[in-house]
């Protein structure tokens, strides 16, 4: 029974740590991209406001859930690393 609870427990811990971290990084990158886009648009006389992409929360949760059930920590890190790069 403890083996069945392990993925859920790991998933909860990973989600509580990783989702806020990834969300913060995502927001930082979006803010920097918006500033750069605004500066480029201003130089060309374009008056459009940059759009902000929504945080892909479901993709993050799916990746965290998938990584939580991996057999080794190294494999879980690889899965989460690829997900973080894509986000």
C-alpha positions in Angstrom: 0.0 0.0 0.0 2.8 2.4 0.8 4.1 1.9 -2.8 0.8 3.1 -4.2 0.8 6.3 -2.0 4.4 7.2 -3.0 3.6 8.7 -6.5 0.8 10.8 -5.0 3.0 12.0 -2.1 5.9 12.8 -4.5 3.5 14.5 -6.9 2.2 16.8 -4.1 5.7 17.8 -2.9 6.9 18.3 -6.5 3.9 20.4 -7.4 4.1 22.6 -4.3 7.8 23.3 -5.0 8.1 23.3 -8.8 4.9 24.9 -10.0 5.5 28.3 -8.2 9.1 28.2 -9.3 8.2 27.6 -13.0 5.4 30.2 -12.8 7.8 32.8 -11.4 10.3 32.1 -14.2 7.5 32.2 -16.8 6.3 35.5 -15.5 9.8 37.0 -15.5 10.4 35.8 -19.1 7.1 37.2 -20.3 7.8 40.6 -18.6 11.2 40.9 -20.3 9.8 39.8 -23.7 7.0 42.4 -23.3 9.5 45.2 -22.6 11.7 44.2 -25.5 8.7 44.0 -27.9 7.4 47.4 -26.6 10.8 48.9 -27.3 11.0 47.4 -30.8 7.5 48.5 -31.6 8.1 52.1 -30.3 11.1 52.4 -32.6 8.9 51.5 -35.6 6.0 53.7 -34.5 3.8 50.7 -33.7 1.3 51.4 -30.9 0.3 47.8 -30.0 0.4 46.5 -26.5 2.4 43.1 -26.2 0.2 40.1 -25.4 1.0 37.9 -22.4 0.8 34.2 -22.9 -1.2 32.3 -20.2 0.8 30.0 -17.9 0.4 26.4 -19.1 -0.6 25.1 -15.7 -2.0 21.8 -17.0 1.2 21.0 -18.9 3.2 21.7 -15.8 1.0 19.5 -13.6 1.1 16.7 -16.2 4.9 16.8 -16.3 5.2 16.9 -12.6 2.8 13.9 -12.3 4.7 12.0 -14.9 8.0 12.7 -13.2 6.7 11.6 -9.8 6.1 8.1 -11.0 9.6 7.6 -12.6 11.7 4.8 -11.3 14.9 6.9 -10.8 15.5 10.5 -9.7 17.7 11.0 -12.8 14.9 10.1 -15.1 12.5 12.3 -13.3 15.0 15.2 -13.5 15.3 14.6 -17.3 11.6 14.8 -17.7 11.2 17.9 -15.7 14.2 19.5 -17.3 12.7 19.1 -20.8 9.4 20.4 -19.6 11.0 23.5 -18.0 12.9 24.2 -21.3 9.7 24.0 -23.3 7.7 26.3 -20.9 
